[in-house]
């Protein structure tokens, strides 16, 4: 029997939408913090640590079945101290206990439910449990804690020791001297990685399928460094199939978190800011490399979605949209044939054929997911239409459906604003501006950067979160890494030097408070953060690149833009630290591998000086895909190191292309500069 709203627990004071969802559970939840941890020690009770996030479908299911149930709550409250954590606000806590679950040989995922001793040491756990199994487990663990305490303590001690191992101990990493990145090394990485490609539908050959932007970015960069055409084809195939699939919101823009099948067809419908920020960068770069109009459409439409549905009044972007609305997954995004016919009338047939809708539903009974299976060109031929005419018809029909969809009950919005995810979005907007020169993209990027600078920058370092005008959590390494990255990219499209100096200030903070000189890598947590049972480092790229990979890339690029040799040296040392793993398991290190493509050849340092500096920079960005470059530009020489002693000759806008601090002859048009590249 469940009880709605008769209870209110301590989560009511929280800033996290996920914790607030549990504020009326009969479970006596605490947020992670001293009060709960002290009470566990005082009462000598084991801790239940339950970790999830607001867009997590199975988290909602477990709440409905167990945490809202009085009988389950009674068991939990009687025998345990119960702590709820939003993994997006406290990734440091999540990392440790996710590692612990995996060390126990169990499958990780969310919701994550871990059992800890009163000293926070993990001894058992798992993910989703149905109500009956959960109750059985609660009884068994309480019994074991009472009767076999020493066994539990011993295994908790073992798991905690395993967690405390440093990465170099765990993976046999030896901080080495920076190694020469040859084309041979890159080729070996690529060939190993390419064995897992799905050559038919793009992505990797497995289901579920996640977008994994860093995989395909590496392929674009690898192609640019080596001329390997197959890499470009695989990236193009993946990006096309994703943009055609149900994982992409065909009428509203934006990608869902993953598709449950291998065809990108049926998404898990939540939309996360971090995916979409990175996918903007990826599709913008892919457009520059291929000029495929589909990729341009994805960028424009996705920015449209972010501006419409994710932007806060202050200029920050919200974290996520739920998969469910009205208690049903995907309800907001699916259509019946009847609805489509009602809204579109005569155009319904063409539209339904284009997006493969079926009378009885193409997904679940009566429910259709819009998705494509062919190019505009081949579809237009079938209907004997001009491509432009077809595109206009489809877009007009899409707008009508979008308007009708606006009237539906919306999926839940996770309205906290996270620093690192906004950094990824900022980079995406800057990359989109670089590719298309669309002024509104730059304005949105500047608005976002000003928000971050104003609301998340403290005297001492950054804050991670912002909600209702407040921030309560110190930033982690990924927050620094992605905001630094965003500021660097913003400089390279706006040429306002302030952003570079802000990036440098944050880099100095990281070197002071996160750097581990022994392992030549950064810790994930600040040296003044809460001391947990382990202090971790993030080195594997996942759906979000590893914060160490992003920092290495930042140090390399900032080192070139500000001529700081030390930063370039540290970046190379970091790569050397993970070299062994990178070469053995490239699919978990593709963001690192993108940095290798830049280290394998000298990076072009381009300085543009004179009245047309902005237009020239845009032409260089747009006319040819050349990712291995940094650009400094201004009306007059001086200011930044790359602009010193580089005058505008005879008053004309002058472009200097340099490698390793030595420059080619100055040229006076973007076309000539591109020839020098």
LUMDO-76304 format. One record per residue (C-alpha): residue number from 1; residue in three letters; z, y, x. Coordinates in pm, whole numbers, plus 50000, padded with zeros to 5 digits. Example, Ala and Ser with C-alpha at 12.3 -4.5 7.8 and 13.67 -1.06 7.14 Angstrom:
REM residues 2
  pos  code      Z      Y      X
    1   ALA  50780  49550  51230
    2   SER  50714  49894  51367
//
This chain:
REM residues 677
  pos  code      Z      Y      X
    1   UNK  50000  50000  50000
    2   UNK  49904  50333  50155
    3   UNK  50079  50663  50118
    4   UNK  49879  50986  50117
    5   UNK  50036  51313  50225
    6   UNK  50398  51223  50142
    7   UNK  50463  51215  50517
    8   UNK  50394  51469  50785
    9   UNK  50452  51373  51147
   10   UNK  50458  51565  51475
   11   UNK  50078  51567  51507
   12   UNK  50068  51851  51253
   13   UNK  50132  52093  51545
   14   UNK  49830  51967  51742
   15   UNK  49513  52152  51846
   16   UNK  49302  51835  51825
   17   UNK  49108  51765  51504
   18   UNK  49146  51393  51581
   19   UNK  49526  51414  51598
   20   UNK  49533  51633  51288
   21   UNK  49349  51356  51100
   22   UNK  49663  51143  51155
   23   UNK  49927  51406  51068
   24   UNK  50001  51248  50728
   25   UNK  50016  50884  50844
   26   UNK  50351  50714  50770
   27   UNK  50346  50613  51140
   28   UNK  50591  50831  51330
   29   UNK  50326  50952  51577
   30   UNK  50400  51170  51877
   31   UNK  50140  51353  52083
   32   UNK  50141  51255  52454
   33   UNK  50418  51453  52621
   34   UNK  50774  51463  52750
   35   UNK  50942  51429  52412
   36   UNK  50783  51090  52340
   37   UNK  50806  50957  52696
   38   UNK  51174  51055  52727
   39   UNK  51257  50900  52392
   40   UNK  51096  50569  52495
   41   UNK  51322  50561  52800
   42   UNK  51633  50666  52607
   43   UNK  51585  50408  52331
   44   UNK  51440  50153  52574
   45   UNK  51145  50081  52345
   46   UNK  50790  49984  52435
   47   UNK  50519  50244  52373
   48   UNK  50210  50199  52158
   49   UNK  49944  50428  52300
   50   UNK  49654  50469  52057
   51   UNK  49353  50660  52191
   52   UNK  49044  50770  51999
   53   UNK  48833  51073  51911
   54   UNK  48731  51242  51590
   55   UNK  48372  51113  51567
   56   UNK  48475  50750  51631
   57   UNK  48387  50524  51337
   58   UNK  48621  50229  51416
   59   UNK  48907  50471  51480
   60   UNK  48873  50582  51117
   61   UNK  48855  50222  50996
   62   UNK  49173  50124  51180
   63   UNK  49351  50431  51047
   64   UNK  49252  50347  50688
   65   UNK  49350  49981  50716
   66   UNK  49664  50006  50930
   67   UNK  49798  50350  51015
   68   UNK  49795  50472  50652
   69   UNK  49973  50153  50538
   70   UNK  50349  50174  50479
   71   UNK  50421  49815  50578
   72   UNK  50230  49843  50908
   73   UNK  50393  50179  50978
   74   UNK  50739  50032  50922
   75   UNK  50676  49768  51191
   76   UNK  50540  50026  51434
   77   UNK  50821  50276  51378
   78   UNK  51097  50017  51402
   79   UNK  50999  49855  51731
   80   UNK  50791  50114  51918
   81   UNK  50747  50475  52020
   82   UNK  50399  50555  51887
   83   UNK  50176  50801  52076
   84   UNK  49831  50927  51965
   85   UNK  49587  51068  52219
   86   UNK  49251  51244  52172
   87   UNK  49049  51112  52466
   88   UNK  48838  51427  52466
   89   UNK  49144  51646  52522
   90   UNK  49321  51408  52762
   91   UNK  49053  51214  52950
   92   UNK  49302  51174  53238
   93   UNK  49530  50957  53020
   94   UNK  49232  50775  52869
   95   UNK  49082  50687  53212
   96   UNK  49401  50527  53335
   97   UNK  49467  50306  53033
   98   UNK  49099  50218  52984
   99   UNK  49100  50095  53345
  100   UNK  49416  49899  53269
  101   UNK  49261  49725  52968
  102   UNK  48959  49629  53179
  103   UNK  49187  49507  53459
  104   UNK  49341  49273  53197
  105   UNK  48995  49125  53149
  106   UNK  48965  49275  52801
  107   UNK  48669  49460  52653
  108   UNK  48721  49838  52668
  109   UNK  48622  50086  52396
  110   UNK  48771  50304  52123
  111   UNK  49002  50296  51944
  112   UNK  49198  50193  52252
  113   UNK  49541  50049  52170
  114   UNK  49763  49984  52471
  115   UNK  50120  49853  52491
  116   UNK  50329  50012  52768
  117   UNK  50679  49970  52905
  118   UNK  50913  50269  52855
  119   UNK  50801  50375  53207
  120   UNK  50434  50410  53086
  121   UNK  50321  50091  53262
  122   UNK  50060  49893  53063
  123   UNK  50111  49522  52990
  124   UNK  49877  49447  52698
  125   UNK  49615  49609  52477
  126   UNK  49278  49596  52306
  127   UNK  49044  49799  52087
  128   UNK  49007  49767  51710
  129   UNK  49238  49516  51537
  130   UNK  49205  49427  51165
  131   UNK  49529  49485  50969
  132   UNK  49657  49124  50969
  133   UNK  49590  49070  51342
  134   UNK  49749  49404  51423
  135   UNK  50068  49316  51232
  136   UNK  50085  48977  51401
  137   UNK  50041  49140  51740
  138   UNK  50312  49400  51666
  139   UNK  50558  49121  51586
  140   UNK  50461  48910  51889
  141   UNK  50487  49197  52138
  142   UNK  50823  49314  51995
  143   UNK  50952  48957  52027
  144   UNK  50822  48919  52382
  145   UNK  50972  49254  52482
  146   UNK  51309  49136  52355
  147   UNK  51303  48777  52485
  148   UNK  51067  48770  52787
  149   UNK  51116  49119  52919
  150   UNK  51102  49027  53288
  151   UNK  50760  48857  53251
  152   UNK  50620  49164  53078
  153   UNK  50767  49395  53342
  154   UNK  50613  49183  53615
  155   UNK  50263  49188  53470
  156   UNK  50298  49562  53396
  157   UNK  50391  49613  53761
  158   UNK  50080  49418  53875
  159   UNK  49844  49618  53653
  160   UNK  50001  49944  53765
  161   UNK  49954  49847  54131
  162   UNK  49588  49772  54062
  163   UNK  49550  50113  53895
  164   UNK  49705  50290  54192
  165   UNK  49443  50159  54437
  166   UNK  49221  50437  54563
  167   UNK  48844  50404  54522
  168   UNK  48792  50336  54890
  169   UNK  49043  50049  54872
  170   UNK  48898  49921  54546
  171   UNK  48531  49931  54644
  172   UNK  48557  49914  55022
  173   UNK  48417  50266  55060
  174   UNK  48413  50408  55408
  175   UNK  48377  50784  55430
  176   UNK  48089  50787  55676
  177   UNK  47870  51036  55851
  178   UNK  47598  51182  55632
  179   UNK  47306  50943  55648
  180   UNK  46937  51027  55664
  181   UNK  46786  50989  55317
  182   UNK  46443  50844  55375
  183   UNK  46170  50770  55124
  184   UNK  46244  50404  55202
  185   UNK  46602  50435  55074
  186   UNK  46481  50607  54756
  187   UNK  46217  50341  54701
  188   UNK  46472  50062  54732
  189   UNK  46697  50232  54477
  190   UNK  46412  50286  54235
  191   UNK  46284  49929  54259
  192   UNK  46628  49786  54198
  193   UNK  46682  50017  53902
  194   UNK  46336  49951  53755
  195   UNK  46412  49581  53705
  196   UNK  46618  49674  53398
  197   UNK  46353  49891  53224
  198   UNK  46236  49817  52871
  199   UNK  45860  49863  52925
  200   UNK  45777  49850  52553
  201   UNK  46026  50085  52389
  202   UNK  46163  50277  52685
  203   UNK  46525  50292  52796
  204   UNK  46686  49987  52952
  205   UNK  46624  49639  52813
  206   UNK  46939  49597  52607
  207   UNK  47099  49703  52281
  208   UNK  47278  49919  52180
  209   UNK  47072  50192  52346
  210   UNK  47229  50513  52475
  211   UNK  47011  50808  52578
  212   UNK  47161  50816  52935
  213   UNK  46993  51144  53038
  214   UNK  47072  51104  53410
  215   UNK  46858  50786  53427
  216   UNK  46538  50959  53320
  217   UNK  46612  51279  53510
  218   UNK  46625  51064  53824
  219   UNK  46283  50917  53738
  220   UNK  46131  51265  53697
  221   UNK  46284  51379  54027
  222   UNK  46185  51056  54203
  223   UNK  45825  51101  54088
  224   UNK  45829  51461  54216
  225   UNK  45965  51346  54555
  226   UNK  45739  51042  54605
  227   UNK  45442  51072  54369
  228   UNK  45536  50737  54207
  229   UNK  45340  50746  53879
  230   UNK  45515  50444  53722
  231   UNK  45845  50634  53725
  232   UNK  45692  50920  53529
  233   UNK  45536  50678  53278
  234   UNK  45871  50507  53212
  235   UNK  46044  50844  53164
  236   UNK  45767  50961  52929
  237   UNK  45778  50639  52729
  238   UNK  46157  50665  52691
  239   UNK  46155  51030  52590
  240   UNK  45872  50974  52340
  241   UNK  46034  50670  52176
  242   UNK  46369  50849  52155
  243   UNK  46206  51155  51998
  244   UNK  46024  50931  51746
  245   UNK  46329  50717  51669
  246   UNK  46603  50742  51408
  247   UNK  46838  50836  51693
  248   UNK  46672  51180  51673
  249   UNK  46732  51389  51361
  250   UNK  46365  51433  51266
  251   UNK  46411  51729  51033
  252   UNK  46721  51897  51176
  253   UNK  46703  51840  51552
  254   UNK  46969  51691  51779
  255   UNK  47032  51333  51893
  256   UNK  47291  51085  51772
  257   UNK  47517  50915  52027
  258   UNK  47327  50585  52044
  259   UNK  47112  50343  51846
  260   UNK  47257  50006  51753
  261   UNK  46920  49832  51803
  262   UNK  46675  49821  52095
  263   UNK  46411  50034  51915
  264   UNK  46604  50364  51892
  265   UNK  46581  50313  51512
  266   UNK  46928  50287  51354
  267   UNK  47167  50537  51509
  268   UNK  47540  50549  51519
  269   UNK  47511  50884  51344
  270   UNK  47764  51102  51524
  271   UNK  47620  51389  51727
  272   UNK  47800  51489  52046
  273   UNK  47757  51821  52225
  274   UNK  47752  51657  52571
  275   UNK  47448  51439  52487
  276   UNK  47250  51723  52339
  277   UNK  47322  51968  52620
  278   UNK  47194  51717  52877
  279   UNK  46896  51616  52661
  280   UNK  46786  51980  52642
  281   UNK  46773  51985  53024
  282   UNK  46591  51652  53033
  283   UNK  46325  51736  52772
  284   UNK  46272  52084  52921
  285   UNK  46213  51933  53266
  286   UNK  45992  51660  53122
  287   UNK  45785  51926  52944
  288   UNK  45736  52115  53271
  289   UNK  45622  51789  53435
  290   UNK  45393  51669  53151
  291   UNK  45322  51963  52914
  292   UNK  45373  51719  52623
  293   UNK  45411  51932  52305
  294   UNK  45647  51671  52152
  295   UNK  45902  51747  52426
  296   UNK  45877  52120  52355
  297   UNK  45936  52060  51985
  298   UNK  46251  51855  52060
  299   UNK  46395  52139  52271
  300   UNK  46325  52410  52015
  301   UNK  46450  52201  51723
  302   UNK  46766  52086  51905
  303   UNK  46858  52442  52004
  304   UNK  46799  52535  51640
  305   UNK  47049  52267  51536
  306   UNK  47308  52374  51795
  307   UNK  47285  52737  51687
  308   UNK  47301  52649  51316
  309   UNK  47569  52378  51314
  310   UNK  47768  52387  51640
  311   UNK  47813  52752  51741
  312   UNK  48153  52917  51694
  313   UNK  48177  53287  51603
  314   UNK  48308  53357  51957
  315   UNK  48004  53199  52124
  316   UNK  48144  52858  52223
  317   UNK  47993  52531  52100
  318   UNK  48198  52280  51900
  319   UNK  48249  51926  52029
  320   UNK  48097  51687  51775
  321   UNK  47981  51598  51426
  322   UNK  48110  51283  51259
  323   UNK  47893  50984  51172
  324   UNK  48046  50960  50825
  325   UNK  48044  51185  50524
  326   UNK  48195  51095  50186
  327   UNK  48334  50783  50357
  328   UNK  47986  50646  50435
  329   UNK  47814  50628  50768
  330   UNK  47486  50822  50783
  331   UNK  47501  50937  50422
  332   UNK  47420  51297  50519
  333   UNK  47103  51194  50707
  334   UNK  46946  50920  50490
  335   UNK  46704  50953  50198
  336   UNK  46596  50750  49895
  337   UNK  46225  50751  49808
  338   UNK  46316  50911  49477
  339   UNK  46484  51209  49646
  340   UNK  46187  51264  49874
  341   UNK  45940  51247  49581
  342   UNK  46151  51490  49382
  343   UNK  46166  51745  49663
  344   UNK  45810  51711  49796
  345   UNK  45603  51620  49490
  346   UNK  45240  51559  49596
  347   UNK  45320  51575  49969
  348   UNK  45573  51291  49943
  349   UNK  45318  51016  50018
  350   UNK  45195  51167  50343
  351   UNK  45548  51250  50457
  352   UNK  45684  50904  50366
  353   UNK  45401  50735  50549
  354   UNK  45451  50955  50857
  355   UNK  45826  50878  50869
  356   UNK  45797  50514  50754
  357   UNK  46003  50537  50437
  358   UNK  46016  50238  50200
  359   UNK  46079  50206  49827
  360   UNK  46380  49978  49874
  361   UNK  46500  50157  50192
  362   UNK  46407  50083  50555
  363   UNK  46767  50051  50674
  364   UNK  47021  49960  50406
  365   UNK  46937  49908  50039
  366   UNK  46794  50234  49908
  367   UNK  46857  50418  50234
  368   UNK  46578  50541  50460
  369   UNK  46613  50666  50815
  370   UNK  46328  50900  50908
  371   UNK  46147  50771  51218
  372   UNK  45797  50773  51364
  373   UNK  45583  50501  51513
  374   UNK  45271  50683  51631
  375   UNK  45135  51004  51774
  376   UNK  45016  51298  51565
  377   UNK  44667  51228  51691
  378   UNK  44640  50869  51566
  379   UNK  44812  50952  51236
  380   UNK  44581  51252  51179
  381   UNK  44275  51032  51232
  382   UNK  44396  50792  50963
  383   UNK  44417  51075  50711
  384   UNK  44107  51254  50847
  385   UNK  44311  51567  50909
  386   UNK  44311  51814  51196
  387   UNK  44619  51762  51416
  388   UNK  44734  52122  51359
  389   UNK  44699  52087  50983
  390   UNK  44898  51763  50983
  391   UNK  45171  51917  51197
  392   UNK  45200  52216  50962
  393   UNK  45221  51992  50655
  394   UNK  45490  51772  50810
  395   UNK  45692  52071  50933
  396   UNK  45675  52246  50596
  397   UNK  45789  51927  50418
  398   UNK  46066  51883  50677
  399   UNK  46191  52236  50608
  400   UNK  46211  52159  50235
  401   UNK  46412  51843  50302
  402   UNK  46640  52029  50543
  403   UNK  46706  52293  50277
  404   UNK  46793  52021  50024
  405   UNK  47015  51848  50283
  406   UNK  47216  52169  50337
  407   UNK  47355  52123  49983
  408   UNK  47505  51781  50065
  409   UNK  47866  51727  50167
  410   UNK  47864  51768  50544
  411   UNK  47997  51521  50802
  412   UNK  48332  51616  50958
  413   UNK  48311  51872  51237
  414   UNK  48527  51839  51548
  415   UNK  48574  52210  51598
  416   UNK  48755  52212  51930
  417   UNK  48557  52371  52213
  418   UNK  48560  52182  52545
  419   UNK  48486  52356  52874
  420   UNK  48281  52086  53047
  421   UNK  48070  52005  52742
  422   UNK  47992  52374  52701
  423   UNK  47892  52380  53068
  424   UNK  47636  52105  52995
  425   UNK  47507  52302  52696
  426   UNK  47487  52620  52906
  427   UNK  47279  52435  53166
  428   UNK  47057  52295  52888
  429   UNK  46992  52645  52749
  430   UNK  46916  52785  53096
  431   UNK  46679  52493  53167
  432   UNK  46509  52551  52831
  433   UNK  46462  52917  52916
  434   UNK  46320  52824  53258
  435   UNK  46066  52591  53092
  436   UNK  45958  52811  52801
  437   UNK  46061  53171  52875
  438   UNK  46195  53201  52521
  439   UNK  46417  53512  52528
  440   UNK  46654  53390  52252
  441   UNK  46745  53085  52468
  442   UNK  46857  53315  52750
  443   UNK  47056  53533  52508
  444   UNK  47235  53227  52368
  445   UNK  47311  53107  52724
  446   UNK  47453  53447  52821
  447   UNK  47664  53460  52506
  448   UNK  47802  53112  52584
  449   UNK  47873  53196  52950
  450   UNK  48056  53513  52848
  451   UNK  48265  53311  52603
  452   UNK  48361  53063  52879
  453   UNK  48441  53340  53122
  454   UNK  48650  53532  52870
  455   UNK  48839  53253  52692
  456   UNK  48866  52959  52935
  457   UNK  48905  53134  53270
  458   UNK  49271  53198  53356
  459   UNK  49415  53380  53657
  460   UNK  49468  53036  53811
  461   UNK  49174  52808  53736
  462   UNK  49016  52700  53408
  463   UNK  49141  52565  53076
  464   UNK  48976  52263  52913
  465   UNK  49003  52336  52542
  466   UNK  48986  52624  52294
  467   UNK  49068  52616  51924
  468   UNK  49200  52879  51683
  469   UNK  49209  53133  51964
  470   UNK  49426  52916  52194
  471   UNK  49394  52688  52497
  472   UNK  49669  52442  52588
  473   UNK  49529  52200  52846
  474   UNK  49442  52262  53210
  475   UNK  49085  52177  53303
  476   UNK  48979  51854  53476
  477   UNK  48718  51814  53747
  478   UNK  48433  51760  53498
  479   UNK  48514  52095  53332
  480   UNK  48484  52271  53666
  481   UNK  48176  52075  53770
  482   UNK  47972  52148  53459
  483   UNK  48075  52511  53425
  484   UNK  47986  52569  53792
  485   UNK  47652  52397  53728
  486   UNK  47593  52614  53420
  487   UNK  47673  52936  53609
  488   UNK  47439  52840  53896
  489   UNK  47154  52767  53653
  490   UNK  47225  53089  53463
  491   UNK  47190  53287  53786
  492   UNK  46857  53119  53857
  493   UNK  46711  53237  53526
  494   UNK  46891  53572  53474
  495   UNK  46928  53674  53842
  496   UNK  47264  53835  53769
  497   UNK  47455  53765  54094
  498   UNK  47791  53774  53917
  499   UNK  47736  53420  53789
  500   UNK  47690  53289  54144
  501   UNK  48011  53453  54259
  502   UNK  48197  53314  53959
  503   UNK  48063  52968  54049
  504   UNK  48177  53017  54409
  505   UNK  48527  53116  54297
  506   UNK  48556  52794  54093
  507   UNK  48423  52585  54384
  508   UNK  48691  52732  54612
  509   UNK  48955  52645  54353
  510   UNK  48831  52283  54340
  511   UNK  48829  52248  54719
  512   UNK  49185  52375  54722
  513   UNK  49331  52177  54429
  514   UNK  49117  51865  54376
  515   UNK  48976  51769  54717
  516   UNK  49083  51451  54897
  517   UNK  49006  51501  55266
  518   UNK  49061  51130  55346
  519   UNK  48805  50992  55105
  520   UNK  48574  51297  55106
  521   UNK  48575  51306  54726
  522   UNK  48746  51505  54452
  523   UNK  49033  51380  54237
  524   UNK  48980  51406  53861
  525   UNK  49305  51602  53809
  526   UNK  49434  51924  53957
  527   UNK  49722  51888  54208
  528   UNK  49943  52085  53968
  529   UNK  49862  51866  53663
  530   UNK  50111  51630  53500
  531   UNK  50185  51334  53731
  532   UNK  50065  51017  53558
  533   UNK  50107  50662  53689
  534   UNK  49785  50702  53892
  535   UNK  49562  50987  54014
  536   UNK  49200  50883  53966
  537   UNK  48856  50985  54088
  538   UNK  48539  50968  53884
  539   UNK  48246  50834  54087
  540   UNK  48035  50628  53845
  541   UNK  47774  50808  53636
  542   UNK  47792  50724  53270
  543   UNK  47661  50894  52957
  544   UNK  47801  51205  53129
  545   UNK  47735  51220  53506
  546   UNK  48035  51153  53731
  547   UNK  48219  51476  53803
  548   UNK  48197  51398  54177
  549   UNK  47818  51360  54157
  550   UNK  47794  51692  53973
  551   UNK  48021  51862  54228
  552   UNK  47818  51727  54521
  553   UNK  47501  51865  54359
  554   UNK  47670  52201  54294
  555   UNK  47792  52229  54653
  556   UNK  47444  52152  54786
  557   UNK  47269  52407  54561
  558   UNK  47532  52679  54594
  559   UNK  47535  52620  54969
  560   UNK  47161  52699  54976
  561   UNK  47178  52996  54737
  562   UNK  47471  53163  54920
  563   UNK  47388  53023  55264
  564   UNK  47725  52846  55303
  565   UNK  47665  52564  55553
  566   UNK  48009  52417  55486
  567   UNK  47920  52344  55121
  568   UNK  47601  52166  55218
  569   UNK  47792  51960  55472
  570   UNK  48057  51856  55216
  571   UNK  47786  51758  54967
  572   UNK  47631  51526  55225
  573   UNK  47970  51379  55317
  574   UNK  48034  51302  54950
  575   UNK  47703  51117  54922
  576   UNK  47789  50928  55240
  577   UNK  48122  50823  55084
  578   UNK  47951  50645  54793
  579   UNK  47642  50532  54985
  580   UNK  47738  50164  54982
  581   UNK  47787  50151  54604
  582   UNK  47489  50372  54533
  583   UNK  47252  50138  54712
  584   UNK  47410  49825  54561
  585   UNK  47428  49945  54196
  586   UNK  47182  50232  54145
  587   UNK  47194  50216  53762
  588   UNK  47556  50347  53775
  589   UNK  47468  50624  54021
  590   UNK  47151  50787  53889
  591   UNK  47288  51142  53899
  592   UNK  47383  51087  54263
  593   UNK  47035  50942  54313
  594   UNK  46879  51266  54180
  595   UNK  47067  51452  54454
  596   UNK  46925  51204  54707
  597   UNK  46571  51300  54599
  598   UNK  46659  51657  54698
  599   UNK  46813  51552  55027
  600   UNK  46512  51335  55116
  601   UNK  46289  51640  55177
  602   UNK  46373  51999  55270
  603   UNK  46458  52204  54960
  604   UNK  46235  52508  54906
  605   UNK  46430  52834  54921
  606   UNK  46228  53092  54730
  607   UNK  46304  53464  54748
  608   UNK  46118  53703  54516
  609   UNK  46151  54078  54569
  610   UNK  45984  54360  54377
  611   UNK  45926  54505  54032
  612   UNK  45781  54185  53876
  613   UNK  46048  53949  54011
  614   UNK  46137  53806  53668
  615   UNK  45780  53736  53559
  616   UNK  45698  53578  53897
  617   UNK  46005  53354  53881
  618   UNK  45907  53242  53532
  619   UNK  45554  53161  53639
  620   UNK  45683  52952  53931
  621   UNK  45923  52767  53699
  622   UNK  45666  52702  53429
  623   UNK  45333  52642  53597
  624   UNK  45425  52349  53815
  625   UNK  45702  52090  53817
  626   UNK  45886  52135  54145
  627   UNK  46256  52049  54097
  628   UNK  46350  52058  54466
  629   UNK  46389  52435  54494
  630   UNK  46634  52721  54457
  631   UNK  46523  53072  54357
  632   UNK  46679  53409  54437
  633   UNK  46513  53718  54296
  634   UNK  46578  54091  54266
  635   UNK  46399  54423  54251
  636   UNK  46511  54515  54603
  637   UNK  46598  54329  54921
  638   UNK  46959  54263  55019
  639   UNK  47266  54149  54831
  640   UNK  47232  53773  54857
  641   UNK  47167  53609  55197
  642   UNK  46824  53478  55087
  643   UNK  46719  53832  54993
  644   UNK  46827  53998  55319
  645   UNK  46548  54147  55529
  646   UNK  46294  54039  55268
  647   UNK  46136  54365  55153
  648   UNK  45877  54409  54879
  649   UNK  45578  54475  55102
  650   UNK  45370  54786  55018
  651   UNK  45568  54813  54694
  652   UNK  45414  54488  54564
  653   UNK  45627  54200  54438
  654   UNK  45652  53966  54736
  655   UNK  45739  53596  54741
  656   UNK  45895  53430  55046
  657   UNK  45892  53049  55055
  658   UNK  46131  52912  55317
  659   UNK  46252  52568  55431
  660   UNK  46560  52518  55650
  661   UNK  46590  52893  55706
  662   UNK  46235  52934  55833
  663   UNK  45980  53109  55617
  664   UNK  45608  53081  55557
  665   UNK  45399  53398  55545
  666   UNK  45489  53617  55247
  667   UNK  45254  53593  54945
  668   UNK  45189  53818  54646
  669   UNK  45126  53586  54350
  670   UNK  45299  53286  54192
  671   UNK  44976  53087  54238
  672   UNK  44985  53131  54618
  673   UNK  45356  53051  54625
  674   UNK  45295  52725  54436
  675   UNK  45029  52631  54692
  676   UNK  45289  52673  54967
  677   UNK  45524  52435  54781
//
